[in-house]
Amino acid sequence: MKEMMHPLPAAEAIDLRPVLRSDAADLLAANVQSLWHHRPWVMPPTDEAGFEAWYGQVMTGANVSLIARLAATQQIIGVFNLSQIALGNFRSCYLGYYGMAALAGRGLMTAALNRVLVHAFDEIGLNRVEANIQPGNRRSIALVSRCGFSKEGFSPRYLKINGVWCDHERWARLAD
C-alpha cells in the first residue's frame, strides 16, 4: 500500500525554538501518546524525573535542543537535538530527533528538520550535521534522505540502546 502524500506545510506553519522547562507537561504527554511510535528506536522521557534528567543533559555543554510545534495549535511535531557541537575548524554536530505519532505522515517532520538545518548552518555556523540511524528505522532514513543527507557508512555496535549495542548507518548533510 502506497503511503498517502500530503503537501508540505509552509515554514511559517511551524514554530521552532529551544526546548524550555515549561514544555515538560506537553512534551511528556505527547511522548506517552507516541510510545508505540518511538519504540524501539528512541526512548524519550515519559515522566518528570526523566524529563529533568534529559533536560539537564541537553542544556549543558555544547548542545542545542529544539522543539517544533504547529503554529496554529501548538501541538508538538517533534524534538531535535544537536549534540556535541564542535566549532573551530571542525564545525560539526550530531543530530538526534523524534516525531510525534499524532502528526506522522503529514510532512511536518521534513519541514521542521529543514528549519533545524537552517538553524544549524546559518545561526550556529556549522559545516556538517551527522545523523546515526539504525538500519531498520526506514522512516527516519527516509526523513534524512528527503532533507538532503547522504549515507556515508555503517558503524557496527555504534550506540547502546536499552542495554543493547546497535548497528547504525551514518548519514550527513553539509552546509553547501
Disulfide bonds with the S-S distance in Angstrom:
none
